[in-house]
């Protein structure tokens, strides 16, 4: 019995040793985690929550995060000297796409894009001629939408005077103002009226001071303007406050739907001249993710829904049906080229 037990144990040991010497299971090779596509945005001095073009551009970044799984971040510029510092920070962190927001970032964007040809850049409100291969300019024919707003303002004014003013005298500001004036003049031609546009040469010199926005609005109201379109980012919030304190006056907001970005002033906002910068930013990032990014420029128009005017919201019942129908006809005329906006 003892011999049988020893023989069984010996056989078990041999089988065990043979198994140990045979092929051993191996762990499945682990793949390196995929690198996340990173997109960074540098704001202009108006800040991320300007209720205007910085905020709208950031919304496009948020859409990219939600829809494309992109990692997004922003850096705020407190002054113009921050532009280069902020761009450099994103470059040092190996961001794949850098979005810069505003005409004033044009020079710094070009400089860093040329020095870093493997990084995609897109800039809101600027384009280059000749083009820079790794920079996409996101521009907007805001004169087309502003023309509609001017026509509407002329048709809604009770005093025969409407107003506008700008933050800084740069092309992306003045294009709103000239389109607005052209729309008022076209209304006068069509209706035999003489609605006047005040403030065309007024620029407060910044995009931050709500006190300046209030001051200019009070001056325009004193001169008889009952509808005012500030083209000045957060400065316009001061204008909105002044308008709210003066019954019978109305606001036209710019860049985004004012009733969405500034709901406290929706009751005085007739409409807004919108630039759909969020969708343009999203498309630029998507091209980078898909590997189809190319330098050049995009132009948002009425035809491609890159610009437009917002709903009348609380003034829906106050805008005459005839005037609303005329606006639809004029929009189509601008699209097909039979109506010129003055640009």
C-alpha positions in Angstrom: 0.0 0.0 0.0 2.9 2.3 0.9 4.5 1.6 -2.5 1.3 2.3 -4.3 0.9 5.7 -2.5 4.5 6.7 -3.3 4.0 5.7 -7.0 0.8 7.8 -7.2 2.6 10.8 -5.6 5.5 10.5 -8.0 3.2 10.4 -11.0 1.4 13.5 -9.8 4.7 15.3 -9.4 5.8 14.4 -12.9 2.5 15.6 -14.4 2.8 18.8 -12.5 6.4 19.4 -13.7 5.4 18.7 -17.3 2.6 21.1 -17.1 4.9 23.8 -15.7 7.3 23.3 -18.6 4.6 23.5 -21.2 3.2 26.7 -22.8 2.1 29.2 -20.3 -0.9 31.6 -20.7 0.1 35.1 -21.6 -1.8 38.4 -20.9 -3.4 40.1 -23.9 -1.2 43.0 -25.0 -2.6 46.3 -23.8 -3.1 49.1 -26.3 -1.7 52.5 -25.5 -4.7 54.8 -24.6 -5.7 57.0 -27.6 -4.6 60.5 -27.3 -7.5 62.9 -26.8 -7.8 65.7 -29.4 -7.3 69.1 -27.6 -8.7 72.4 -28.6 -8.0 75.7 -26.8 -9.7 79.1 -27.2 -8.1 82.5 -26.5 -10.7 85.2 -25.8 -10.5 88.9 -26.7 -10.5 91.3 -23.8 -14.3 91.2 -23.5 -13.9 87.9 -21.6 -15.6 84.5 -21.8 -19.0 85.8 -20.5 -19.3 88.8 -22.6 -22.9 87.8 -23.7 -21.5 88.3 -27.2 -18.9 86.9 -29.6 -16.5 85.4 -27.0 -19.4 83.6 -25.3 -20.9 82.4 -28.6 -17.5 81.1 -29.8 -17.1 79.2 -26.5 -20.5 77.6 -27.0 -19.0 76.1 -30.2 -16.1 74.7 -28.1 -18.6 73.2 -25.7 -20.5 71.6 -28.6 -17.2 70.1 -29.8 -16.6 68.6 -26.4 -20.1 67.2 -26.3 -20.4 65.9 -29.9 -16.8 65.0 -30.8 -15.3 64.0 -27.4 -12.7 66.8 -27.7 -10.9 68.2 -24.6 -11.5 72.0 -24.6 -10.2 74.9 -22.5 -10.1 78.7 -22.7 -7.7 81.4 -21.6 -9.1 84.9 -21.0 -7.2 87.9 -22.3 -7.4 90.8 -19.8 -5.4 93.1 -22.2 -4.0 92.9 -25.6 -0.5 91.9 -24.4 -2.1 88.6 -23.1 -2.8 87.4 -26.6 0.7 86.1 -27.3 1.1 84.7 -23.8 -2.2 82.7 -24.0 -1.4 81.3 -27.4 2.0 80.3 -26.3 0.5 78.5 -23.3 -1.7 76.3 -25.5 1.3 75.6 -27.8 3.4 74.5 -24.9 0.7 72.1 -23.8 0.5 70.6 -27.3 -3.0 71.6 -28.2 -4.1 70.3 -31.6 -6.3 73.3 -32.5 -6.2 76.8 -31.2 -9.2 79.1 -31.7 -8.5 82.9 -31.3 -11.5 85.2 -31.1 -11.6 88.7 -32.5 -10.1 91.0 -35.1 -7.5 92.3 -32.7 -5.8 88.8 -32.4 -5.1 88.8 -36.1 -1.4 89.7 -35.9 -0.5 87.4 -33.1 -2.4 84.5 -34.6 -0.5 84.8 -37.9 2.8 85.0 -36.1 2.4 81.9 -34.1 0.7 79.9 -36.9 3.6 80.5 -39.2 6.0 79.4 -36.5 4.0 76.3 -35.7 2.8 74.9 -39.1 1.7 71.5 -37.5 -0.9 73.2 -35.3 -4.3 74.1 -36.6 -5.5 77.6 -36.0 -8.9 79.2 -36.6 -9.6 82.9 -35.9 -13.1 84.5 -35.5 -13.6 87.7 -37.4 -10.3 87.7 -39.4 -8.9 86.2 -42.6 -5.6 86.4 -44.4 -4.6 87.2 -47.9 -2.6 85.4 -48.9 -3.9 82.5 -46.8 -1.8 80.8 -44.2 -2.0 77.1 -44.8 -2.8 76.1 -41.2 -5.2 79.0 -40.4 -8.9 79.1 -41.1 -10.4 82.6 -41.0 -14.0 82.5 -39.7 -15.7 85.7 -41.2 -19.3 86.8 -41.4 -21.2 89.0 -43.7 -22.9 90.7 -40.8 -23.9 93.6 -43.0 -26.5 91.4 -44.5 -28.3 90.7 -41.2 -27.7 94.2 -40.0 -29.4 95.5 -43.1 -32.5 93.6 -42.1 -32.3 95.0 -38.6 -32.0 98.5 -39.9 -35.0 98.1 -42.1 -36.9 96.7 -39.1 -35.8 99.6 -36.9 -36.9 102.2 -39.5 -40.3 100.5 -39.8 -40.8 100.3 -36.0 -39.4 103.8 -35.0 -42.0 106.2 -33.6 -39.6 109.2 -33.5 -38.1 108.9 -37.0 -34.6 108.5 -35.4 -32.7 105.4 -34.6 -29.2 105.0 -33.2 -26.1 102.9 -33.2 -22.5 103.1 -32.0 -19.4 101.0 -31.8 -16.8 99.8 -29.3 -13.6 100.2 -31.3 -13.5 101.4 -34.8 -12.4 98.2 -36.6 -13.9 96.5 -39.7 -15.8 93.8 -37.7 -17.6 96.6 -35.8 -18.2 99.1 -38.6 -19.7 96.4 -40.9 -22.7 96.1 -38.5 -23.1 99.9 -38.5 -22.9 100.4 -42.2 -25.3 97.5 -42.9 -27.7 98.9 -40.3 -27.7 102.4 -41.9 -28.1 100.9 -45.4 -31.2 99.0 -44.2 -32.7 102.2 -42.8 -32.0 104.1 -46.1 -33.6 101.3 -48.1 -36.7 101.5 -45.9 -36.8 105.3 -46.6 -36.5 104.6 -50.4 -39.3 102.0 -50.3 -41.7 104.0 -48.1 -40.9 107.7 -48.8 -39.9 108.3 -45.2 -36.9 110.1 -43.7 -35.8 108.0 -40.7 -32.4 109.3 -39.5 -29.5 107.2 -38.1 -27.6 108.7 -35.2 -24.3 107.7 -33.8 -22.5 106.5 -36.9 -19.3 108.2 -35.9 -19.4 107.3 -32.2 -16.9 104.8 -30.8 -16.3 104.4 -27.1 -12.8 102.9 -27.5 -13.3 99.7 -25.6 -15.4 96.6 -25.2 -15.7 96.5 -21.4 -17.2 99.7 -19.9 -20.9 99.4 -19.3 -20.7 103.0 -18.1 -19.8 104.1 -21.6 -22.7 102.1 -23.0 -25.1 103.8 -20.7 -23.7 107.3 -21.4 -23.9 107.0 -25.1 -27.4 105.5 -25.0 -28.6 108.4 -22.8 -27.2 110.8 -25.3 -28.8 109.1 -28.2 -32.2 108.9 -26.5 -31.9 112.6 -25.6 -31.4 113.3 -29.3 -34.6 111.4 -30.1 -33.4 107.8 -30.9 -36.0 105.2 -29.8 -34.2 102.1 -31.1 -30.4 101.6 -30.5 -28.0 99.0 -31.7 -24.7 98.9 -29.7 -21.9 97.1 -31.4 -19.6 96.9 -28.5 -19.9 93.6 -26.6 -20.4 94.0 -22.8 -20.5 97.8 -23.3 -23.9 97.2 -24.7 -25.2 96.0 -21.4 -25.0 99.6 -20.2 -27.1 100.6 -23.2 -29.6 97.9 -22.4 -30.0 99.2 -18.8 -30.5 102.8 -20.0 -33.1 101.6 -22.5 -35.0 99.7 -19.9 -35.2 102.9 -17.8 -36.6 104.8 -20.7 -40.1 103.4 -21.7 -40.8 103.5 -25.4 -37.2 102.8 -26.4 -35.9 99.5 -27.8 -32.6 97.6 -28.1 -31.1 95.6 -31.0 -28.4 93.3 -29.7 -25.6 91.8 -31.8 -23.6 88.6 -32.2 -26.0 86.4 -30.4 -29.7 86.3 -29.6 -30.0 88.9 -26.8 -33.1 87.3 -25.3 -31.0 84.1 -24.7 -27.8 85.7 -23.6 -29.4 88.7 -21.7 -32.9 87.5 -20.6 -33.2 90.3 -18.1 -33.4 92.7 -21.1 -35.6 90.6 -23.4 -38.6 92.8 -22.7 -36.8 95.7 -24.5 -34.9 93.7 -27.2 -36.6 94.1 -30.5 -34.3 91.6 -32.3 -30.6 90.7 -32.6 -28.1 90.6 -35.4 -26.7 87.1 -35.0 -23.4 85.6 -36.1 -23.5 81.9 -35.8 -19.9 81.7 -34.6 -20.5 78.6 -32.5 -21.3 76.5 -35.5 -18.3 77.8 -37.4 -16.0 77.0 -34.5 -17.5 73.5 -34.2 -17.0 72.9 -37.9 -13.3 74.0 -37.7 -12.6 71.6 -34.8 -14.5 68.8 -36.5 -12.3 69.2 -39.6 -9.2 68.9 -37.3 -10.5 65.8 -35.7 -11.4 64.2 -39.0 -8.0 65.2 -40.6 -9.6 67.4 -43.2 -8.6 70.7 -41.8 -7.4 73.3 -44.4 -6.4 76.9 -44.2 -8.4 79.6 -46.0 -11.6 81.3 -44.9 -15.2 80.7 -44.2 -17.8 83.4 -44.8 -21.1 83.2 -42.9 -24.0 84.6 -44.9 -27.8 84.7 -44.9 -27.7 82.0 -47.6 -25.7 79.5 -45.5 -27.3 80.5 -42.2 -24.0 82.0 -40.9 -25.8 85.2 -40.0 -29.4 86.2 -39.5 -31.8 88.2 -37.2 -33.3 86.6 -34.2 -37.0 86.2 -33.5 -38.9 89.2 -32.2 -39.7 87.4 -28.9 -41.8 89.7 -26.8 -42.3 92.1 -29.7 -43.8 89.4 -31.9 -47.3 90.9 -31.7 -46.0 94.4 -32.2 -44.2 94.0 -35.5 -46.8 94.5 -38.3 -47.4 91.5 -40.5 -46.7 93.7 -43.6 -43.3 94.7 -42.2 -42.4 91.1 -41.3 -43.4 90.0 -44.9 -41.2 92.7 -46.3 -38.2 91.5 -44.3 -38.6 88.0 -45.7 -38.7 89.4 -49.3 -35.6 91.6 -48.6 -33.7 88.6 -47.1 -34.3 86.7 -50.3 -33.3 89.7 -52.4 -30.0 89.9 -50.5 -29.4 86.2 -51.0 -30.1 86.3 -54.8 -28.1 89.5 -55.2 -30.9 91.9 -56.2 -30.5 94.0 -53.1 -27.1 95.5 -52.2 -26.3 95.9 -48.5 -23.7 98.7 -49.0 -20.5 96.6 -48.6 
